[in-house]
Amino acid sequence: MKRRNISEKEKLFCYMYIIYGNAKEAAVRAGYKRNPERTGARLLSARYVCKEIARLKDTLSEMGATAGLNRLAYGSVNDAVKLLREDTINSSDIDSLDLYAISEIKKPKEGCIEIKFFDRLKALEKLYLINEAKQADEHDSFYRALENSVSSLPSSEETA
């Protein structure tokens, strides 16, 4: 069987699938407008797409948590506000909304809608801690390299 090259749109689907973990949403985000559920399932059944997803996961695994925290910390909530105004959104448009920052939606008996968002400050705090850990690891590896180079030098007794 001839090996197929992956298109840019399919590669974008792979990235979106890693980020969202949902084939339909990944297809929508990658720009597949017609029947994104079926398109996402078809793409996931293709061997070359699965290989690309696996390759990207290996290279992006650490970045996944950071990307999610970045979306929570800096992402837009404009689409969530659209939910409050029922006259501005059709039920068919809901699939295209970015509702990642929402932690909970309630509709109490009074008829209003209550939307709770994830805590942006906690997301920023976690991003800060991840960055600090990376920097500490970089410093540790630098100091380990220095120690190794010093220990490999001949001692003063050996040179005399």
N, CA, C and O atoms as a DFTB+ gen file, in Angstrom:
640 C
 N C O
     1  1       0.843      -1.178       0.000
     2  2       0.000       0.000       0.000
     3  2       0.889       1.242       0.000
     4  3       1.859       1.314       0.753
     5  1       0.563       2.199      -0.829
     6  2       1.331       3.421      -0.968
     7  2       1.141       4.308       0.268
     8  3       0.025       4.485       0.757
     9  1       2.262       4.862       0.762
    10  2       2.186       5.729       1.932
    11  2       1.620       7.085       1.528
    12  3       2.028       7.656       0.517
    13  1       0.696       7.589       2.302
    14  2       0.015       8.843       2.003
    15  2       0.607       9.951       2.851
    16  3       0.812       9.774       4.052
    17  1       0.885      11.102       2.233
    18  2       1.351      12.266       2.973
    19  2       0.171      12.946       3.636
    20  3      -0.926      13.005       3.083
    21  1       0.414      13.454       4.820
    22  2      -0.649      14.105       5.571
    23  2      -0.764      15.565       5.132
    24  3       0.242      16.261       4.996
    25  1      -1.993      16.017       4.913
    26  2      -2.210      17.401       4.481
    27  2      -2.112      18.340       5.690
    28  3      -2.125      17.903       6.841
    29  1      -2.017      19.614       5.400
    30  2      -1.933      20.614       6.484
    31  2      -3.215      20.618       7.313
    32  3      -3.164      20.779       8.533
    33  1      -4.357      20.444       6.663
    34  2      -5.638      20.429       7.371
    35  2      -5.732      19.193       8.272
    36  3      -6.244      19.272       9.388
    37  1      -5.239      18.063       7.785
    38  2      -5.234      16.849       8.592
    39  2      -4.262      16.984       9.762
    40  3      -4.539      16.501      10.860
    41  1      -3.134      17.633       9.531
    42  2      -2.170      17.877      10.602
    43  2      -2.786      18.781      11.670
    44  3      -2.577      18.572      12.865
    45  1      -3.547      19.788      11.230
    46  2      -4.247      20.664      12.169
    47  2      -5.270      19.863      12.972
    48  3      -5.433      20.076      14.173
    49  1      -5.956      18.940      12.296
    50  2      -6.884      18.054      13.003
    51  2      -6.146      17.286      14.104
    52  3      -6.653      17.157      15.218
    53  1      -4.960      16.783      13.792
    54  2      -4.180      16.020      14.771
    55  2      -3.841      16.878      15.988
    56  3      -3.984      16.433      17.126
    57  1      -3.395      18.103      15.743
    58  2      -3.107      19.029      16.846
    59  2      -4.358      19.276      17.686
    60  3      -4.317      19.217      18.915
    61  1      -5.464      19.551      17.006
    62  2      -6.710      19.847      17.716
    63  2      -7.203      18.620      18.485
    64  3      -7.771      18.752      19.569
    65  1      -6.989      17.440      17.930
    66  2      -7.410      16.230      18.623
    67  2      -6.616      16.046      19.918
    68  3      -7.167      15.633      20.938
    69  1      -5.337      16.353      19.870
    70  2      -4.505      16.253      21.077
    71  2      -4.966      17.257      22.120
    72  3      -5.017      16.941      23.308
    73  1      -5.299      18.452      21.688
    74  2      -5.711      19.508      22.612
    75  2      -7.086      19.224      23.202
    76  3      -7.271      19.312      24.416
    77  1      -8.060      18.881      22.345
    78  2      -9.445      18.737      22.799
    79  2      -9.818      17.313      23.193
    80  3     -10.728      17.115      23.998
    81  1      -9.129      16.319      22.638
    82  2      -9.436      14.935      22.969
    83  2     -10.770      14.449      22.431
    84  3     -11.296      13.439      22.899
    85  1     -11.320      15.153      21.459
    86  2     -12.622      14.825      20.907
    87  2     -12.543      14.973      19.387
    88  3     -12.200      16.043      18.884
    89  1     -12.858      13.908      18.662
    90  2     -12.706      13.919      17.208
    91  2     -13.628      14.938      16.542
    92  3     -13.219      15.621      15.604
    93  1     -14.851      15.045      17.012
    94  2     -15.787      15.981      16.394
    95  2     -15.322      17.418      16.602
    96  3     -15.307      18.208      15.658
    97  1     -14.945      17.757      17.822
    98  2     -14.495      19.123      18.101
    99  2     -13.199      19.428      17.359
   100  3     -13.008      20.544      16.875
   101  1     -12.316      18.450      17.266
   102  2     -11.063      18.641      16.530
   103  2     -11.344      18.900      15.056
   104  3     -10.698      19.745      14.436
   105  1     -12.300      18.182      14.498
   106  2     -12.658      18.383      13.096
   107  2     -13.243      19.771      12.875
   108  3     -12.923      20.431      11.887
   109  1     -14.104      20.218      13.799
   110  2     -14.686      21.562      13.689
   111  2     -13.577      22.604      13.756
   112  3     -13.545      23.522      12.937
   113  1     -12.667      22.476      14.720
   114  2     -11.583      23.443      14.912
   115  2     -10.594      23.424      13.749
   116  3      -9.958      24.438      13.460
   117  1     -10.462      22.293      13.092
   118  2      -9.553      22.189      11.955
   119  2     -10.186      22.713      10.666
   120  3      -9.512      22.828       9.642
   121  1     -11.469      23.026      10.718
   122  2     -12.128      23.628       9.566
   123  2     -12.976      22.696       8.734
   124  3     -13.380      23.057       7.629
   125  1     -13.255      21.509       9.230
   126  2     -14.143      20.582       8.521
   127  2     -15.575      20.944       8.888
   128  3     -16.056      20.595       9.966
   129  1     -16.247      21.639       7.991
   130  2     -17.584      22.163       8.284
   131  2     -18.689      21.121       8.061
   132  3     -19.658      21.068       8.818
   133  1     -18.539      20.302       7.028
   134  2     -19.583      19.327       6.704
   135  2     -19.414      18.072       7.541
   136  3     -18.387      17.398       7.472
   137  1     -20.409      17.773       8.313
   138  2     -20.479      16.563       9.112
   139  2     -19.167      16.284       9.871
   140  3     -18.500      15.285       9.602
   141  1     -18.798      17.159      10.811
   142  2     -17.521      16.998      11.510
   143  2     -17.422      15.722      12.341
   144  3     -16.323      15.212      12.556
   145  1     -18.554      15.199      12.810
   146  2     -18.526      13.966      13.600
   147  2     -18.050      12.791      12.746
   148  3     -17.188      12.018      13.164
   149  1     -18.610      12.670      11.562
   150  2     -18.228      11.582      10.660
   151  2     -16.801      11.786      10.147
   152  3     -16.037      10.827      10.035
   153  1     -16.441      13.035       9.837
   154  2     -15.091      13.337       9.350
   155  2     -14.047      13.015      10.412
   156  3     -13.008      12.430      10.108
   157  1     -14.322      13.396      11.664
   158  2     -13.395      13.092      12.754
   159  2     -13.198      11.600      12.936
   160  3     -12.076      11.136      13.139
   161  1     -14.284      10.847      12.865
   162  2     -14.195       9.384      12.999
   163  2     -13.414       8.779      11.832
   164  3     -12.617       7.861      12.027
   165  1     -13.640       9.293      10.620
   166  2     -12.922       8.799       9.441
   167  2     -11.428       9.086       9.564
   168  3     -10.599       8.229       9.259
   169  1     -11.092      10.284      10.009
   170  2      -9.675      10.634      10.155
   171  2      -9.003       9.772      11.221
   172  3      -7.863       9.343      11.042
   173  1      -9.699       9.519      12.323
   174  2      -9.112       8.694      13.379
   175  2      -8.939       7.238      12.960
   176  3      -8.132       6.516      13.547
   177  1      -9.683       6.804      11.958
   178  2      -9.533       5.420      11.498
   179  2      -8.395       5.277      10.478
   180  3      -8.018       4.161      10.122
   181  1      -7.853       6.401      10.013
   182  2      -6.742       6.353       9.046
   183  2      -5.427       6.133       9.792
   184  3      -5.120       6.840      10.752
   185  1      -4.662       5.153       9.343
   186  2      -3.404       4.783      10.005
   187  2      -2.408       5.949      10.022
   188  3      -1.758       6.193      11.038
   189  1      -2.288       6.666       8.900
   190  2      -1.322       7.763       8.828
   191  2      -1.675       8.905       9.788
   192  3      -0.782       9.581      10.301
   193  1      -2.972       9.122      10.034
   194  2      -3.402      10.148      10.991
   195  2      -3.085       9.688      12.413
   196  3      -2.612      10.483      13.225
   197  1      -3.334       8.438      12.719
   198  2      -3.015       7.904      14.053
   199  2      -1.519       7.968      14.324
   200  3      -1.101       8.266      15.443
   201  1      -0.710       7.689      13.304
   202  2       0.742       7.784      13.471
   203  2       1.167       9.214      13.750
   204  3       2.044       9.458      14.579
   205  1       0.543      10.159      13.058
   206  2       0.872      11.574      13.279
   207  2       0.449      12.022      14.669
   208  3       1.167      12.775      15.326
   209  1      -0.714      11.562      15.120
   210  2      -1.166      11.895      16.474
   211  2      -0.201      11.329      17.509
   212  3       0.146      12.012      18.473
   213  1       0.231      10.091      17.317
   214  2       1.189       9.478      18.247
   215  2       2.510      10.236      18.250
   216  3       3.099      10.460      19.307
   217  1       2.973      10.630      17.070
   218  2       4.225      11.385      16.977
   219  2       4.105      12.735      17.690
   220  3       5.005      13.150      18.420
   221  1       2.979      13.409      17.463
   222  2       2.765      14.707      18.096
   223  2       2.614      14.575      19.609
   224  3       3.090      15.425      20.362
   225  1       1.951      13.506      20.051
   226  2       1.789      13.301      21.492
   227  2       3.143      13.137      22.172
   228  3       3.365      13.642      23.273
   229  1       4.040      12.423      21.503
   230  2       5.377      12.246      22.068
   231  2       6.086      13.582      22.215
   232  3       6.739      13.835      23.227
   233  1       5.960      14.429      21.215
   234  2       6.662      15.706      21.261
   235  2       5.916      16.766      22.055
   236  3       6.525      17.715      22.549
   237  1       4.613      16.613      22.181
   238  2       3.816      17.651      22.835
   239  2       3.254      17.241      24.195
   240  3       2.474      17.990      24.782
   241  1       3.630      16.074      24.705
   242  2       2.996      15.587      25.933
   243  2       3.155      16.567      27.080
   244  3       2.199      16.823      27.813
   245  1       4.338      17.112      27.243
   246  2       4.553      18.075      28.316
   247  2       3.800      19.367      28.060
   248  3       3.339      20.029      28.990
   249  1       3.680      19.716      26.793
   250  2       3.028      20.970      26.448
   251  2       1.514      20.908      26.610
   252  3       0.860      21.949      26.667
   253  1       0.939      19.694      26.687
   254  2      -0.511      19.564      26.766
   255  2      -1.114      20.217      27.987
   256  3      -2.085      20.967      27.883
   257  1      -0.541      19.933      29.151
   258  2      -1.051      20.540      30.387
   259  2      -0.837      22.042      30.365
   260  3      -1.694      22.814      30.795
   261  1       0.305      22.440      29.863
   262  2       0.602      23.868      29.793
   263  2      -0.359      24.561      28.835
   264  3      -0.812      25.672      29.108
   265  1      -0.669      23.921      27.724
   266  2      -1.602      24.508      26.766
   267  2      -2.992      24.667      27.382
   268  3      -3.644      25.694      27.191
   269  1      -3.444      23.655      28.117
   270  2      -4.743      23.742      28.777
   271  2      -4.780      24.848      29.813
   272  3      -5.752      25.598      29.899
   273  1      -3.718      24.948      30.598
   274  2      -3.646      26.017      31.600
   275  2      -3.591      27.390      30.931
   276  3      -4.180      28.350      31.429
   277  1      -2.889      27.483      29.813
   278  2      -2.851      28.749      29.075
   279  2      -4.238      29.128      28.562
   280  3      -4.626      30.296      28.601
   281  1      -4.984      28.125      28.080
   282  2      -6.354      28.406      27.616
   283  2      -7.226      28.904      28.751
   284  3      -8.043      29.807      28.573
   285  1      -7.042      28.298      29.940
   286  2      -7.838      28.740      31.087
   287  2      -7.416      30.132      31.549
   288  3      -8.266      30.960      31.878
   289  1      -6.123      30.390      31.575
   290  2      -5.613      31.653      32.099
   291  2      -5.845      32.820      31.142
   292  3      -6.179      33.922      31.578
   293  1      -5.671      32.587      29.849
   294  2      -5.695      33.690      28.895
   295  2      -6.807      33.591      27.856
   296  3      -6.961      34.489      27.028
   297  1      -7.572      32.524      27.891
   298  2      -8.599      32.319      26.876
   299  2      -9.758      33.293      26.988
   300  3      -9.994      33.906      28.029
   301  1     -10.460      33.411      25.895
   302  2     -11.614      34.302      25.826
   303  2     -12.857      33.638      26.418
   304  3     -13.018      32.419      26.345
   305  1     -13.716      34.441      26.993
   306  2     -14.992      33.939      27.507
   307  2     -16.162      34.510      26.703
   308  3     -17.317      34.405      27.115
   309  1     -15.856      35.107      25.570
   310  2     -16.895      35.726      24.741
   311  2     -17.968      34.741      24.320
   312  3     -19.153      35.074      24.322
   313  1     -17.562      33.520      23.954
   314  2     -18.552      32.538      23.524
   315  2     -19.475      32.130      24.669
   316  3     -20.648      31.832      24.446
   317  1     -18.952      32.116      25.887
   318  2     -19.789      31.775      27.043
   319  2     -20.845      32.848      27.268
   320  3     -21.973      32.546      27.659
   321  1     -20.483      34.082      27.023
   322  2     -21.438      35.186      27.181
   323  2     -22.564      35.061      26.153
   324  3     -23.700      35.449      26.425
   325  1     -22.251      34.521      24.976
   326  2     -23.282      34.318      23.953
   327  2     -24.375      33.377      24.442
   328  3     -25.529      33.493      24.029
   329  1     -24.013      32.445      25.322
   330  2     -25.015      31.520      25.862
   331  2     -26.083      32.247      26.675
   332  3     -27.235      31.816      26.722
   333  1     -25.699      33.337      27.305
   334  2     -26.642      34.087      28.135
   335  2     -27.733      34.750      27.308
   336  3     -28.857      34.936      27.775
   337  1     -27.394      35.099      26.091
   338  2     -28.363      35.742      25.210
   339  2     -28.896      34.699      24.238
   340  3     -28.304      34.457      23.186
   341  1     -29.980      34.103      24.588
   342  2     -30.545      33.018      23.789
   343  2     -30.953      33.481      22.391
   344  3     -31.035      32.662      21.476
   345  1     -31.212      34.784      22.207
   346  2     -31.635      35.281      20.896
   347  2     -30.471      35.411      19.920
   348  3     -30.700      35.551      18.719
   349  1     -29.219      35.369      20.403
   350  2     -28.061      35.555      19.519
   351  2     -27.453      34.245      19.037
   352  3     -26.548      34.263      18.202
   353  1     -27.919      33.125      19.534
   354  2     -27.280      31.849      19.184
   355  2     -28.321      30.793      18.828
   356  3     -29.357      30.672      19.480
   357  1     -28.021      30.040      17.788
   358  2     -28.874      28.919      17.383
   359  2     -28.319      27.648      18.000
   360  3     -27.133      27.575      18.321
   361  1     -29.158      26.664      18.165
   362  2     -28.687      25.398      18.726
   363  2     -27.650      24.736      17.825
   364  3     -26.809      23.978      18.307
   365  1     -27.698      25.011      16.525
   366  2     -26.707      24.436      15.612
   367  2     -25.346      25.110      15.752
   368  3     -24.336      24.528      15.355
   369  1     -25.290      26.328      16.307
   370  2     -24.032      27.057      16.478
   371  2     -23.276      26.665      17.747
   372  3     -22.110      27.026      17.900
   373  1     -23.906      25.948      18.640
   374  2     -23.287      25.624      19.934
   375  2     -22.007      24.806      19.752
   376  3     -21.050      24.985      20.505
   377  1     -21.980      23.911      18.762
   378  2     -20.783      23.084      18.537
   379  2     -19.551      23.916      18.221
   380  3     -18.433      23.489      18.510
   381  1     -19.727      25.075      17.644
   382  2     -18.584      25.895      17.245
   383  2     -18.124      26.846      18.355
   384  3     -17.141      27.564      18.170
   385  1     -18.804      26.866      19.493
   386  2     -18.424      27.759      20.589
   387  2     -17.248      27.200      21.384
   388  3     -17.133      25.990      21.577
   389  1     -16.390      28.084      21.834
   390  2     -15.274      27.702      22.693
   391  2     -15.723      27.878      24.147
   392  3     -15.722      28.990      24.676
   393  1     -16.101      26.782      24.776
   394  2     -16.614      26.811      26.150
   395  2     -15.631      26.149      27.111
   396  3     -16.031      25.653      28.164
   397  1     -14.360      26.139      26.757
   398  2     -13.321      25.461      27.533
   399  2     -13.203      26.019      28.956
   400  3     -12.950      25.261      29.893
   401  1     -13.379      27.309      29.125
   402  2     -13.164      27.951      30.422
   403  2     -14.323      27.743      31.392
   404  3     -14.233      28.133      32.556
   405  1     -15.402      27.134      30.926
   406  2     -16.583      26.950      31.779
   407  2     -16.422      25.682      32.618
   408  3     -16.125      24.607      32.098
   409  1     -16.626      25.834      33.929
   410  2     -16.567      24.664      34.800
   411  2     -17.960      24.114      35.092
   412  3     -18.110      22.926      35.381
   413  1     -18.975      24.968      35.019
   414  2     -20.325      24.522      35.379
   415  2     -21.365      25.460      34.774
   416  3     -21.173      26.675      34.728
   417  1     -22.466      24.878      34.311
   418  2     -23.612      25.654      33.827
   419  2     -24.846      25.149      34.547
   420  3     -25.104      23.946      34.581
   421  1     -25.603      26.062      35.120
   422  2     -26.851      25.711      35.810
   423  2     -27.976      26.586      35.291
   424  3     -27.775      27.730      34.884
   425  1     -29.153      26.012      35.319
   426  2     -30.353      26.779      34.995
   427  2     -31.344      26.550      36.126
   428  3     -32.150      25.621      36.074
   429  1     -31.285      27.402      37.150
   430  2     -32.201      27.251      38.289
   431  2     -33.660      27.450      37.867
   432  3     -33.945      27.817      36.727
   433  1     -34.559      27.208      38.789
   434  2     -35.985      27.293      38.500
   435  2     -36.429      28.693      38.097
   436  3     -37.453      28.856      37.434
   437  1     -35.659      29.707      38.497
   438  2     -36.045      31.082      38.167
   439  2     -35.959      31.373      36.679
   440  3     -36.507      32.371      36.212
   441  1     -35.275      30.508      35.921
   442  2     -35.201      30.680      34.484
   443  2     -33.925      31.330      33.986
   444  3     -33.681      31.351      32.779
   445  1     -33.126      31.847      34.859
   446  2     -31.866      32.452      34.427
   447  2     -30.797      31.367      34.269
   448  3     -30.994      30.231      34.700
   449  1     -29.683      31.715      33.657
   450  2     -28.581      30.778      33.471
   451  2     -27.420      31.227      34.337
   452  3     -27.053      32.402      34.351
   453  1     -26.845      30.268      35.063
   454  2     -25.686      30.548      35.910
   455  2     -24.484      29.831      35.305
   456  3     -24.498      28.615      35.112
   457  1     -23.433      30.618      35.006
   458  2     -22.222      30.063      34.413
   459  2     -21.063      30.303      35.369
   460  3     -20.814      31.432      35.792
   461  1     -20.351      29.213      35.707
   462  2     -19.152      29.327      36.543
   463  2     -17.941      28.996      35.685
   464  3     -17.950      28.050      34.898
   465  1     -16.905      29.796      35.857
   466  2     -15.672      29.606      35.097
   467  2     -14.591      29.016      35.988
   468  3     -14.639      29.143      37.211
   469  1     -13.615      28.369      35.360
   470  2     -12.452      27.913      36.100
   471  2     -11.691      29.139      36.607
   472  3     -11.779      30.221      36.027
   473  1     -10.960      28.959      37.672
   474  2     -10.236      30.055      38.308
   475  2      -8.981      30.391      37.499
   476  3      -8.051      29.587      37.421
   477  1      -8.962      31.573      36.904
   478  2      -7.811      32.004      36.104
   479  2      -6.560      32.185      36.960
   480  3      -5.452      31.892      36.512
   481  1      -6.732      32.659      38.173
   482  2      -5.568      32.868      39.035
   483  2      -4.901      31.546      39.399
   484  3      -3.675      31.468      39.471
   485  1      -5.697      30.513      39.627
   486  2      -5.113      29.191      39.911
   487  2      -4.366      28.660      38.691
   488  3      -3.304      28.052      38.821
   489  1      -4.924      28.894      37.513
   490  2      -4.244      28.457      36.288
   491  2      -2.917      29.199      36.125
   492  3      -1.908      28.595      35.761
   493  1      -2.916      30.493      36.390
   494  2      -1.675      31.271      36.314
   495  2      -0.663      30.788      37.343
   496  3       0.533      30.718      37.058
   497  1      -1.138      30.457      38.535
   498  2      -0.248      29.946      39.587
   499  2       0.398      28.629      39.159
   500  3       1.595      28.425      39.363
   501  1      -0.391      27.742      38.569
   502  2       0.150      26.460      38.100
   503  2       1.165      26.678      36.975
   504  3       2.196      26.007      36.935
   505  1       0.882      27.605      36.069
   506  2       1.835      27.917      35.005
   507  2       3.147      28.440      35.582
   508  3       4.230      28.093      35.109
   509  1       3.035      29.272      36.603
   510  2       4.230      29.802      37.271
   511  2       5.038      28.662      37.897
   512  3       6.262      28.627      37.772
   513  1       4.359      27.736      38.566
   514  2       5.054      26.618      39.204
   515  2       5.724      25.709      38.173
   516  3       6.831      25.222      38.402
   517  1       5.066      25.482      37.054
   518  2       5.665      24.674      35.989
   519  2       6.918      25.359      35.462
   520  3       7.942      24.709      35.249
   521  1       6.840      26.666      35.253
   522  2       7.987      27.424      34.763
   523  2       9.137      27.394      35.764
   524  3      10.295      27.249      35.373
   525  1       8.827      27.531      37.044
   526  2       9.853      27.474      38.084
   527  2      10.519      26.101      38.116
   528  3      11.738      26.008      38.264
   529  1       9.746      25.055      37.980
   530  2      10.299      23.694      37.988
   531  2      11.226      23.481      36.794
   532  3      12.279      22.858      36.928
   533  1      10.837      24.000      35.620
   534  2      11.688      23.881      34.437
   535  2      13.012      24.605      34.653
   536  3      14.078      24.080      34.331
   537  1      12.931      25.808      35.197
   538  2      14.148      26.583      35.427
   539  2      15.042      25.909      36.462
   540  3      16.263      25.896      36.308
   541  1      14.454      25.353      37.506
   542  2      15.241      24.663      38.525
   543  2      15.932      23.441      37.925
   544  3      17.085      23.154      38.244
   545  1      15.223      22.725      37.056
   546  2      15.812      21.554      36.406
   547  2      16.970      21.963      35.505
   548  3      17.996      21.285      35.459
   549  1      16.803      23.083      34.781
   550  2      17.883      23.573      33.924
   551  2      19.105      23.948      34.765
   552  3      20.238      23.650      34.386
   553  1      18.873      24.600      35.906
   554  2      19.981      24.983      36.792
   555  2      20.658      23.739      37.354
   556  3      21.886      23.673      37.422
   557  1      19.858      22.753      37.758
   558  2      20.425      21.520      38.310
   559  2      21.303      20.809      37.284
   560  3      22.391      20.337      37.616
   561  1      20.839      20.734      36.051
   562  2      21.629      20.047      35.032
   563  2      22.918      20.811      34.733
   564  3      23.941      20.196      34.433
   565  1      22.882      22.135      34.811
   566  2      24.086      22.937      34.614
   567  2      25.092      22.667      35.733
   568  3      26.281      22.476      35.481
   569  1      24.595      22.653      36.974
   570  2      25.494      22.397      38.108
   571  2      26.040      20.969      38.075
   572  3      27.200      20.744      38.419
   573  1      25.219      20.008      37.666
   574  2      25.699      18.632      37.538
   575  2      26.805      18.530      36.491
   576  3      27.784      17.809      36.685
   577  1      26.651      19.241      35.397
   578  2      27.676      19.249      34.356
   579  2      28.972      19.863      34.874
   580  3      30.063      19.381      34.570
   581  1      28.841      20.939      35.663
   582  2      30.034      21.551      36.264
   583  2      30.725      20.580      37.216
   584  3      31.947      20.433      37.177
   585  1      29.949      19.919      38.066
   586  2      30.522      18.960      39.017
   587  2      31.221      17.820      38.281
   588  3      32.314      17.405      38.666
   589  1      30.595      17.322      37.233
   590  2      31.201      16.231      36.461
   591  2      32.508      16.667      35.806
   592  3      33.479      15.911      35.774
   593  1      32.524      17.881      35.290
   594  2      33.752      18.341      34.643
   595  2      34.861      18.564      35.667
   596  3      36.026      18.291      35.379
   597  1      34.519      19.055      36.855
   598  2      35.522      19.259      37.900
   599  2      36.033      17.918      38.406
   600  3      37.230      17.773      38.652
   601  1      35.163      16.946      38.564
   602  2      35.593      15.645      39.074
   603  2      36.457      14.893      38.069
   604  3      37.233      14.017      38.451
   605  1      36.327      15.229      36.790
   606  2      37.152      14.545      35.791
   607  2      38.544      15.173      35.663
   608  3      39.417      14.586      35.025
   609  1      38.768      16.337      36.247
   610  2      40.082      16.968      36.231
   611  2      41.041      16.179      37.124
   612  3      40.624      15.634      38.146
   613  1      42.302      16.114      36.753
   614  2      43.254      15.410      37.615
   615  2      43.465      16.195      38.922
   616  3      43.497      17.425      38.922
   617  1      43.606      15.470      40.012
   618  2      43.805      16.128      41.306
   619  2      45.191      16.742      41.355
   620  3      46.046      16.411      40.534
   621  1      45.423      17.639      42.315
   622  2      46.706      18.313      42.441
   623  2      47.809      17.341      42.793
   624  3      48.964      17.583      42.442
   625  1      47.496      16.238      43.482
   626  2      48.489      15.224      43.845
   627  2      48.943      14.463      42.603
   628  3      50.108      14.080      42.496
   629  1      48.008      14.242      41.655
   630  2      48.344      13.505      40.448
   631  2      49.247      14.306      39.531
   632  3      50.075      13.733      38.824
   633  1      49.100      15.625      39.532
   634  2      49.886      16.463      38.646
   635  2      51.287      16.721      39.187
   636  3      52.170      17.105      38.420
   637  1      51.521      16.523      40.489
   638  2      52.827      16.792      41.080
   639  2      53.799      15.677      40.913
   640  3      54.939      15.778      41.368
